[in-house]
Amino acid sequence: MELHRVTVTPLKSNCYILKSGTDIAVVDPGGDPEKIVERLAKLDGQVKFIIATHYHFDHVGALKELKERVSAPFLIHKNDVPFLDNIIPDQTLTEGDEISLGEETLQVIHTPGHTAGSICLLGDGFILTGDTLFQFSYGRTDYPGGDDFQMQQSLKRLQDILVPGMTVYPGHGLPFVIKS
């Protein structure tokens, strides 16, 4: 799986473009749709999905314009749908769902805490954590839908999933590799 990071918005949110074969997924199109489209134009493939790890504006801000330009379905966890502002997802996600991209699969890991519907996307040797986990911290829990107890439970759960050598792609900041 190819992963491309595009930093968007003044908050420096990470938008990820994943490519397997000719299938492409855009994860967390938070803003700067032109930057995202420009990067997509350099790839040989078709956008199959636009996925949000959670509903915050810095992760879905470019969604409407991107969706118009690439005509791909929008996916988000069902618990975040009530917080979306005039956006209707094409598909809702739940724990354990699998998203096929080319010959590879992303597994949906529900990690509530930052929002009620926060998710991580687990691939072969990597995980996209949205705002659940950063290199030296984790996402805030004081926004609507956030819950500190749920965040602590989600972080404990991730400890069992993360293994040495796995690359973590957070919603903000640089990707990092899990050390032993």
Residue frames as a rotation matrix with the C-alpha (Angstrom) as fourth column:
MET 1
0.589 0.808 0.000 0.00
0.808 -0.589 0.000 0.00
0.000 0.000 -1.000 0.00
GLU 2
-0.507 -0.654 0.561 1.29
0.624 -0.728 -0.285 3.43
0.595 0.206 0.777 -0.92
LEU 3
0.437 0.596 -0.674 0.62
0.876 -0.452 0.169 6.18
-0.204 -0.664 -0.720 1.61
HIS 4
-0.425 -0.476 0.770 0.92
0.610 -0.779 -0.144 9.86
0.669 0.409 0.621 0.76
ARG 5
-0.025 0.363 -0.931 0.57
0.917 -0.364 -0.166 12.59
-0.399 -0.858 -0.324 3.39
VAL 6
-0.272 0.043 0.961 -0.80
0.518 -0.835 0.184 16.03
0.811 0.548 0.205 2.48
THR 7
-0.599 0.037 -0.800 -0.72
0.747 -0.334 -0.574 18.59
-0.288 -0.942 0.173 5.27
VAL 8
-0.300 0.632 0.714 -3.80
0.532 -0.511 0.675 20.83
0.792 0.582 -0.183 5.12
THR 9
0.704 0.709 0.040 -5.48
0.459 -0.498 0.736 23.65
0.542 -0.500 -0.676 7.05
PRO 10
0.214 -0.606 0.766 -3.81
-0.556 -0.720 -0.414 26.17
0.803 -0.338 -0.491 9.36
LEU 11
0.624 0.063 0.779 -4.06
-0.745 0.347 0.569 23.45
-0.235 -0.936 0.264 12.04
LYS 12
-0.346 -0.835 -0.428 -1.70
-0.929 0.367 0.035 21.29
0.128 0.409 -0.903 9.96
SER 13
0.404 0.580 0.707 -4.06
-0.562 0.767 -0.309 18.35
-0.722 -0.272 0.637 9.74
ASN 14
-0.759 -0.649 0.042 -2.83
-0.408 0.526 0.746 15.29
-0.506 0.549 -0.665 7.89
CYS 15
0.569 0.781 -0.258 -4.84
-0.717 0.318 -0.620 14.13
-0.403 0.538 0.741 4.92
TYR 16
-0.437 -0.723 0.536 -3.71
-0.337 0.684 0.648 10.72
-0.834 0.103 -0.542 3.74
ILE 17
0.409 0.455 -0.791 -4.02
-0.912 0.178 -0.369 9.28
-0.027 0.873 0.488 0.28
LEU 18
-0.180 -0.380 0.907 -3.80
-0.375 0.879 0.294 5.49
-0.909 -0.287 -0.301 0.22
LYS 19
0.285 0.216 -0.934 -3.27
-0.958 0.068 -0.277 3.61
0.004 0.974 0.227 -3.02
SER 20
-0.307 -0.316 0.898 -3.40
-0.239 0.939 0.248 -0.12
-0.921 -0.139 -0.363 -3.73
GLY 21
-0.275 0.158 0.949 -3.28
0.877 0.446 0.180 -1.12
-0.394 0.881 -0.261 -7.37
THR 22
-0.704 0.091 0.704 -5.41
0.399 -0.769 0.499 1.52
0.587 0.632 0.506 -9.08
ASP 23
0.422 0.881 -0.212 -7.75
0.650 -0.131 0.749 2.00
0.632 -0.454 -0.628 -6.09
ILE 24
-0.699 -0.598 0.392 -7.33
0.210 -0.695 -0.687 5.15
0.683 -0.398 0.612 -4.02
ALA 25
0.408 0.758 -0.508 -8.82
0.844 -0.100 0.528 6.26
0.349 -0.644 -0.681 -0.69
VAL 26
-0.355 -0.416 0.837 -8.60
-0.009 -0.894 -0.448 9.77
0.935 -0.167 0.313 0.70
VAL 27
0.147 0.330 -0.932 -8.62
0.906 0.333 0.261 9.87
0.397 -0.883 -0.250 4.50
ASP 28
0.218 0.080 -0.973 -9.42
0.785 -0.606 0.126 13.07
-0.580 -0.791 -0.195 6.41
PRO 29
-0.281 -0.250 0.927 -9.75
0.826 -0.555 0.100 15.74
0.490 0.793 0.362 3.70
GLY 30
-0.055 0.250 -0.967 -9.66
0.917 -0.371 -0.148 18.57
-0.396 -0.894 -0.209 6.24
GLY 31
0.606 0.212 -0.767 -9.10
-0.001 -0.964 -0.267 21.49
-0.796 0.162 -0.583 3.92
ASP 32
-0.189 -0.726 -0.662 -7.13
-0.676 -0.393 0.623 22.83
-0.712 0.565 -0.417 0.99
PRO 33
0.584 0.514 0.629 -8.98
0.013 0.768 -0.640 20.74
-0.812 0.382 0.442 -1.61
GLU 34
0.845 -0.305 -0.439 -6.71
-0.516 -0.251 -0.819 22.01
0.140 0.918 -0.370 -4.40
LYS 35
-0.175 -0.952 0.252 -3.66
-0.982 0.187 0.025 20.54
-0.070 -0.243 -0.968 -2.68
ILE 36
-0.133 0.204 0.970 -5.42
-0.297 0.925 -0.236 17.19
-0.945 -0.320 -0.063 -2.33
VAL 37
0.851 0.508 0.133 -6.64
0.000 0.252 -0.968 17.17
-0.525 0.824 0.214 -5.95
GLU 38
0.528 -0.742 -0.414 -3.18
-0.833 -0.356 -0.423 18.17
0.167 0.568 -0.806 -7.15
ARG 39
-0.439 -0.692 0.572 -1.65
-0.785 0.605 0.130 15.18
-0.436 -0.392 -0.810 -5.34
LEU 40
0.211 0.609 0.765 -4.36
-0.039 0.787 -0.616 12.86
-0.977 0.100 0.190 -6.67
ALA 41
0.875 0.150 -0.460 -3.61
-0.426 -0.211 -0.880 14.02
-0.229 0.966 -0.121 -10.23
LYS 42
-0.021 -0.976 -0.215 -0.06
-0.996 0.038 -0.079 12.68
0.085 0.212 -0.974 -9.85
LEU 43
-0.558 -0.116 0.822 -1.33
-0.400 0.905 -0.143 9.20
-0.727 -0.408 -0.552 -9.06
ASP 44
-0.667 0.331 -0.668 -2.58
-0.591 0.311 0.744 6.71
0.454 0.891 -0.012 -11.61
GLY 45
-0.864 0.407 -0.297 -5.85
0.496 0.788 -0.363 5.48
0.087 -0.461 -0.883 -10.17
GLN 46
-0.226 0.887 0.402 -9.41
0.008 -0.411 0.912 6.15
0.974 0.209 0.085 -9.15
VAL 47
-0.821 0.019 0.570 -10.70
-0.554 -0.264 -0.790 7.40
0.136 -0.964 0.227 -5.81
LYS 48
-0.499 0.613 -0.612 -12.94
0.279 0.783 0.556 4.65
0.820 0.107 -0.562 -4.42
PHE 49
0.400 0.595 -0.697 -13.57
0.855 0.032 0.518 6.12
0.331 -0.803 -0.495 -0.97
ILE 50
-0.281 -0.399 0.873 -13.34
-0.238 -0.852 -0.466 9.30
0.930 -0.339 0.144 1.06
ILE 51
0.266 0.279 -0.923 -13.07
0.702 0.600 0.384 8.37
0.661 -0.750 -0.036 4.73
ALA 52
0.133 -0.206 0.969 -13.13
-0.535 -0.838 -0.105 10.52
0.834 -0.505 -0.222 7.86
THR 53
-0.582 -0.394 -0.712 -11.60
0.379 0.642 -0.666 9.32
0.720 -0.657 -0.224 11.12
HIS 54
-0.364 0.575 -0.733 -13.97
0.821 -0.172 -0.544 11.73
-0.439 -0.800 -0.409 12.89
TYR 55
0.379 0.779 0.500 -16.29
0.924 -0.346 -0.161 14.65
0.048 0.523 -0.851 12.19
HIS 56
0.234 -0.253 -0.939 -14.19
0.438 -0.835 0.334 17.69
-0.868 -0.489 -0.084 13.18
PHE 57
0.908 0.271 -0.319 -13.90
-0.095 -0.609 -0.788 20.45
-0.408 0.746 -0.527 10.57
ASP 58
0.196 -0.918 -0.345 -10.15
-0.906 -0.304 0.295 20.06
-0.376 0.254 -0.891 10.23
HIS 59
-0.681 -0.366 0.634 -10.75
-0.148 0.917 0.371 16.48
-0.717 0.158 -0.678 9.02
VAL 60
-0.158 0.684 0.712 -13.80
0.853 0.458 -0.250 17.01
-0.498 0.568 -0.656 6.78
GLY 61
-0.001 0.176 -0.984 -13.48
0.044 -0.983 -0.176 20.66
-0.999 -0.044 -0.007 5.70
ALA 62
-0.588 -0.269 -0.763 -12.69
-0.708 -0.285 0.646 19.85
-0.392 0.920 -0.023 2.05
LEU 63
-0.626 0.322 0.711 -15.14
0.217 0.947 -0.237 16.96
-0.749 0.006 -0.662 1.86
LYS 64
0.413 0.908 -0.062 -17.92
0.175 -0.146 -0.974 18.60
-0.894 0.392 -0.219 -0.14
GLU 65
0.471 -0.281 -0.836 -15.63
-0.795 -0.546 -0.265 20.04
-0.382 0.789 -0.481 -2.80
LEU 66
-0.648 -0.758 0.069 -13.54
-0.673 0.613 0.415 16.88
-0.357 0.223 -0.907 -3.03
LYS 67
-0.379 0.599 0.705 -16.64
0.257 0.800 -0.542 14.69
-0.889 -0.024 -0.457 -3.30
GLU 68
0.657 0.617 -0.433 -17.92
-0.190 -0.421 -0.887 16.84
-0.729 0.665 -0.159 -6.17
ARG 69
0.244 -0.662 -0.708 -14.62
-0.949 -0.315 -0.032 16.50
-0.202 0.680 -0.705 -7.99
VAL 70
-0.760 -0.635 -0.141 -13.96
-0.650 0.749 0.126 12.77
0.026 0.188 -0.982 -7.54
SER 71
0.139 0.951 -0.277 -17.50
-0.879 0.247 0.409 11.37
0.457 0.187 0.870 -7.09
ALA 72
-0.576 -0.358 -0.735 -16.50
0.016 0.894 -0.448 8.84
0.817 -0.270 -0.509 -4.44
PRO 73
0.499 0.816 -0.290 -18.61
0.296 0.154 0.943 7.66
0.814 -0.557 -0.165 -1.50
PHE 74
-0.248 -0.485 0.838 -18.03
-0.631 -0.575 -0.520 9.27
0.735 -0.658 -0.164 1.91
LEU 75
0.294 0.251 -0.922 -17.61
0.416 0.835 0.359 6.95
0.861 -0.490 0.141 4.92
ILE 76
-0.470 -0.374 0.799 -17.62
-0.596 -0.533 -0.600 7.85
0.651 -0.758 0.028 8.62
HIS 77
-0.918 0.129 -0.376 -18.48
0.342 0.737 -0.583 6.05
0.202 -0.664 -0.720 11.86
LYS 78
-0.136 0.985 0.109 -22.19
0.614 -0.003 0.790 6.02
0.778 0.174 -0.604 12.62
ASN 79
0.228 0.237 -0.944 -21.72
0.961 -0.210 0.179 7.73
-0.156 -0.948 -0.276 16.02
ASP 80
-0.642 -0.525 -0.559 -20.34
0.432 -0.850 0.302 10.88
-0.633 -0.047 0.773 14.40
VAL 81
-0.540 0.477 0.694 -23.16
0.752 -0.098 0.652 11.33
0.379 0.873 -0.306 11.88
PRO 82
0.491 0.824 -0.282 -25.30
0.868 -0.438 0.233 13.51
0.068 -0.359 -0.931 14.23
PHE 83
0.249 -0.490 -0.835 -22.41
0.416 -0.724 0.550 16.01
-0.874 -0.485 0.024 14.47
LEU 84
-0.596 -0.476 0.647 -21.96
0.769 -0.104 0.631 16.49
-0.233 0.873 0.428 10.72
ASP 85
-0.254 0.453 -0.855 -23.03
-0.046 -0.888 -0.457 19.87
-0.966 -0.076 0.246 9.41
ASN 86
0.509 0.619 -0.598 -25.19
-0.622 -0.216 -0.753 19.37
-0.595 0.755 0.275 6.30
ILE 87
-0.445 -0.644 -0.622 -23.20
-0.875 0.462 0.148 16.33
0.192 0.610 -0.769 5.21
ILE 88
0.642 0.646 0.412 -24.85
-0.682 0.727 -0.078 12.97
-0.350 -0.231 0.908 4.63
PRO 89
-0.448 -0.862 0.239 -22.49
-0.641 0.496 0.586 10.00
-0.623 0.110 -0.774 4.49
ASP 90
-0.017 0.368 -0.929 -22.89
-0.890 0.418 0.182 7.41
0.455 0.830 0.321 1.75
GLN 91
0.329 0.057 -0.943 -21.99
0.213 0.968 0.133 4.67
0.920 -0.245 0.306 4.21
THR 92
0.541 -0.182 0.821 -21.56
-0.806 -0.389 0.445 4.50
0.239 -0.903 -0.357 7.96
LEU 93
-0.167 -0.738 -0.654 -18.86
-0.264 0.673 -0.691 2.46
0.950 0.057 -0.307 9.60
THR 94
0.815 0.315 0.486 -18.83
-0.553 0.173 0.815 0.32
0.172 -0.933 0.315 12.74
GLU 95
0.062 -0.802 0.595 -16.25
-0.833 0.286 0.473 -1.67
-0.550 -0.525 -0.650 14.68
GLY 96
-0.198 -0.277 0.940 -14.72
0.024 0.958 0.287 -4.46
-0.980 0.079 -0.183 12.64
ASP 97
0.877 0.472 -0.087 -15.86
-0.053 -0.085 -0.995 -3.26
-0.477 0.878 -0.050 9.22
GLU 98
-0.165 -0.922 0.350 -13.38
0.517 0.222 0.827 -3.91
-0.840 0.317 0.441 6.46
ILE 99
0.679 0.256 -0.689 -12.70
-0.368 -0.693 -0.620 -1.54
-0.636 0.674 -0.376 3.58
SER 100
0.335 -0.541 0.772 -11.23
0.716 0.679 0.165 -3.20
-0.613 0.497 0.614 0.51
LEU 101
0.676 -0.266 -0.687 -8.77
-0.506 -0.846 -0.170 -1.14
-0.536 0.462 -0.707 -1.46
GLY 102
0.025 -0.622 -0.782 -7.17
-0.930 0.274 -0.247 -2.90
0.368 0.733 -0.572 -4.38
GLU 103
0.088 -0.095 -0.992 -5.75
0.008 0.996 -0.094 -6.17
0.996 0.000 0.089 -3.07
GLU 104
-0.837 -0.494 -0.236 -5.55
0.264 0.015 -0.964 -4.87
0.480 -0.869 0.118 0.49
THR 105
0.250 0.947 -0.201 -7.94
0.582 0.019 0.813 -4.35
0.774 -0.320 -0.547 3.36
LEU 106
-0.707 -0.311 0.635 -8.31
-0.295 -0.687 -0.664 -1.70
0.643 -0.657 0.393 6.04
GLN 107
-0.235 0.618 -0.750 -9.96
0.803 0.559 0.209 -2.75
0.548 -0.553 -0.627 9.28
VAL 108
0.048 0.365 0.930 -12.08
-0.249 -0.897 0.365 -0.21
0.967 -0.249 0.048 11.16
ILE 109
-0.453 -0.219 -0.864 -11.15
0.788 0.354 -0.503 0.06
0.416 -0.909 0.012 14.84
HIS 110
0.494 0.693 0.525 -13.68
0.268 -0.696 0.666 2.11
0.827 -0.188 -0.530 16.82
THR 111
-0.413 -0.716 -0.563 -11.69
0.842 -0.065 -0.536 4.29
0.347 -0.695 0.629 19.26
PRO 112
0.556 0.699 0.449 -14.14
0.447 -0.707 0.547 6.66
0.700 -0.104 -0.706 20.95
GLY 113
0.116 -0.478 -0.871 -12.82
0.938 -0.235 0.254 9.42
-0.327 -0.846 0.421 23.16
HIS 114
-0.902 -0.387 -0.192 -11.85
0.284 -0.865 0.414 12.33
-0.326 0.319 0.890 20.94
THR 115
-0.418 0.888 -0.193 -15.35
-0.894 -0.364 0.262 11.99
0.162 0.282 0.946 19.45
ALA 116
0.150 0.573 0.806 -18.00
-0.653 0.669 -0.354 9.33
-0.742 -0.473 0.475 19.93
GLY 117
0.935 0.282 0.213 -17.29
-0.024 0.651 -0.759 7.97
-0.353 0.705 0.616 16.47
SER 118
0.243 -0.921 -0.303 -13.50
-0.936 -0.305 0.177 8.28
-0.256 0.241 -0.936 16.26
ILE 119
0.975 0.019 0.223 -11.92
0.038 0.968 -0.247 5.45
-0.220 0.249 0.943 14.31
CYS 120
-0.111 -0.984 -0.141 -8.50
-0.646 -0.037 0.762 4.13
-0.755 0.176 -0.632 13.44
LEU 121
0.839 0.298 -0.455 -7.81
-0.544 0.475 -0.691 2.30
0.010 0.828 0.561 10.19
LEU 122
0.182 -0.755 0.629 -5.58
-0.461 0.500 0.733 -0.74
-0.868 -0.424 -0.258 10.55
GLY 123
0.744 -0.052 -0.666 -3.64
-0.632 0.271 -0.727 -1.99
0.218 0.961 0.168 7.55
ASP 124
0.836 -0.504 -0.218 -0.78
0.503 0.862 -0.064 -4.40
0.220 -0.056 0.974 7.05
GLY 125
-0.105 -0.969 -0.223 2.06
0.974 -0.055 -0.218 -2.92
0.199 -0.241 0.950 9.12
PHE 126
-0.916 -0.179 0.358 0.46
0.143 -0.982 -0.126 0.47
0.374 -0.064 0.925 9.66
ILE 127
-0.094 0.915 -0.393 -2.42
0.992 0.052 -0.117 2.26
-0.087 -0.401 -0.912 11.35
LEU 128
-0.549 0.084 0.831 -4.05
0.167 -0.964 0.207 5.65
0.819 0.253 0.515 10.71
THR 129
-0.548 0.236 -0.803 -5.09
0.832 0.252 -0.494 7.00
0.085 -0.938 -0.335 14.10
GLY 130
0.331 0.691 0.642 -6.82
0.535 -0.698 0.476 10.29
0.777 0.186 -0.601 13.31
ASP 131
-0.064 -0.317 0.946 -6.86
-0.549 -0.781 -0.299 12.34
0.834 -0.538 -0.124 16.50
THR 132
0.921 0.318 -0.227 -6.93
-0.019 0.617 0.787 9.33
0.390 -0.720 0.574 18.81
LEU 133
0.641 -0.756 -0.128 -3.15
0.527 0.313 0.790 8.97
-0.557 -0.574 0.600 19.06
PHE 134
0.847 -0.531 0.011 -0.21
-0.388 -0.634 -0.668 11.25
0.362 0.562 -0.744 18.27
GLN 135
0.147 -0.869 -0.473 3.47
0.105 0.489 -0.866 10.53
0.983 0.078 0.164 18.77
PHE 136
-0.814 -0.556 -0.168 3.70
0.242 -0.062 -0.968 12.07
0.528 -0.829 0.185 22.23
SER 137
-0.786 0.608 0.111 0.07
-0.427 -0.406 -0.808 12.62
-0.446 -0.682 0.579 23.18
TYR 138
-0.650 0.671 0.356 -3.54
0.754 0.628 0.194 11.91
-0.094 0.395 -0.914 22.29
GLY 139
-0.495 0.508 0.705 -6.59
0.353 -0.624 0.697 13.82
0.794 0.594 0.129 21.15
ARG 140
-0.878 0.248 0.409 -8.55
-0.465 -0.642 -0.610 16.24
0.111 -0.726 0.679 23.28
THR 141
-0.691 0.664 -0.287 -11.70
0.653 0.743 0.148 14.99
0.311 -0.085 -0.947 24.95
ASP 142
-0.592 0.419 -0.688 -13.36
0.411 -0.577 -0.705 18.29
-0.693 -0.701 0.169 25.84
TYR 143
-0.842 0.366 -0.398 -15.17
-0.539 -0.521 0.662 18.83
0.035 0.771 0.635 22.54
PRO 144
0.155 0.972 0.178 -18.77
-0.927 0.205 -0.315 17.71
-0.343 -0.116 0.932 21.90
GLY 145
0.825 0.221 -0.521 -18.87
-0.408 0.869 -0.278 13.92
0.391 0.442 0.807 21.74
GLY 146
-0.176 -0.967 -0.182 -15.54
-0.370 0.236 -0.899 13.60
0.912 -0.091 -0.399 23.56
ASP 147
0.888 0.419 0.189 -15.12
-0.349 0.349 0.870 11.48
0.298 -0.838 0.456 26.66
ASP 148
0.042 -0.965 0.259 -11.92
-0.968 -0.103 -0.227 11.07
0.246 -0.241 -0.939 28.70
PHE 149
0.042 -0.003 0.999 -12.86
-0.572 0.820 0.026 7.65
-0.819 -0.573 0.032 30.12
GLN 150
0.891 0.319 0.324 -13.59
0.076 0.598 -0.798 6.32
-0.448 0.735 0.509 26.63
MET 151
0.663 -0.719 -0.209 -10.30
-0.601 -0.344 -0.722 7.80
0.447 0.604 -0.660 25.38
GLN 152
-0.139 -0.741 0.657 -8.36
-0.960 0.264 0.095 5.98
-0.244 -0.617 -0.748 28.09
GLN 153
0.328 0.342 0.881 -10.11
-0.171 0.938 -0.300 2.72
-0.929 -0.052 0.366 27.15
SER 154
0.997 0.051 -0.059 -9.33
-0.063 0.080 -0.995 3.28
-0.046 0.996 0.083 23.47
LEU 155
0.335 -0.942 -0.005 -5.67
-0.875 -0.309 -0.373 3.97
0.350 0.129 -0.928 24.21
LYS 156
-0.126 -0.317 0.940 -5.45
-0.695 0.705 0.145 0.77
-0.708 -0.635 -0.309 26.27
ARG 157
0.696 0.469 0.544 -6.98
0.054 0.721 -0.691 -1.13
-0.716 0.511 0.476 23.39
LEU 158
0.871 -0.413 -0.266 -4.48
-0.401 -0.284 -0.871 0.33
0.285 0.865 -0.413 20.94
GLN 159
0.053 -0.885 0.463 -1.64
-0.961 0.081 0.264 -0.90
-0.271 -0.459 -0.846 23.15
ASP 160
0.075 0.048 0.996 -2.73
-0.117 0.992 -0.039 -4.44
-0.990 -0.113 0.080 22.26
ILE 161
0.887 0.336 0.318 -2.89
0.278 0.162 -0.947 -3.64
-0.370 0.928 0.050 18.53
LEU 162
0.749 -0.647 -0.142 0.33
-0.627 -0.623 -0.468 -1.66
0.214 0.439 -0.872 18.08
VAL 163
0.836 -0.528 0.151 3.40
0.444 0.812 0.379 -3.84
-0.323 -0.250 0.913 17.59
PRO 164
0.092 -0.887 -0.452 7.08
-0.061 -0.458 0.887 -2.98
-0.994 -0.054 -0.096 17.19
GLY 165
-0.789 -0.490 0.372 7.86
0.366 0.112 0.924 -1.90
-0.494 0.865 0.091 13.65
MET 166
0.082 0.899 0.429 4.31
0.994 -0.040 -0.106 -0.72
-0.079 0.435 -0.897 12.91
THR 167
-0.893 -0.329 0.307 4.04
0.381 -0.915 0.129 2.78
0.238 0.232 0.943 11.45
VAL 168
-0.054 0.856 -0.514 1.49
0.855 -0.227 -0.467 5.13
-0.516 -0.464 -0.720 13.01
TYR 169
-0.705 -0.036 0.709 0.00
0.521 -0.704 0.482 7.85
0.482 0.709 0.515 10.80
PRO 170
-0.451 0.524 -0.723 -1.63
0.721 -0.263 -0.641 10.42
-0.526 -0.810 -0.259 13.12
GLY 171
0.478 0.777 0.410 -4.11
0.878 -0.415 -0.238 13.14
-0.014 0.473 -0.881 12.27
HIS 172
0.925 -0.318 0.208 -1.55
-0.302 -0.948 -0.105 15.82
0.231 0.035 -0.972 13.15
GLY 173
0.353 -0.878 0.324 2.23
-0.697 -0.015 0.717 15.69
-0.624 -0.479 -0.617 13.30
LEU 174
-0.229 -0.602 -0.765 4.69
-0.951 0.306 0.045 13.33
0.207 0.738 -0.642 11.71
PRO 175
0.772 0.372 -0.516 4.22
-0.316 0.928 0.196 9.58
0.552 0.011 0.834 11.26
PHE 176
-0.083 -0.803 0.590 6.26
-0.996 0.055 -0.065 7.45
0.020 -0.594 -0.804 13.65
VAL 177
-0.001 -0.041 -0.999 7.29
-0.287 0.957 -0.039 3.83
0.958 0.287 -0.013 14.09
ILE 178
0.863 0.325 0.386 6.45
-0.469 0.238 0.850 1.82
0.185 -0.915 0.358 17.20
LYS 179
-0.212 -0.977 -0.033 9.64
-0.773 0.188 -0.606 0.85
0.598 -0.103 -0.794 19.01
SER 180
-0.021 0.152 -0.988 10.06
0.253 0.957 0.142 -2.37
0.967 -0.247 -0.058 20.96
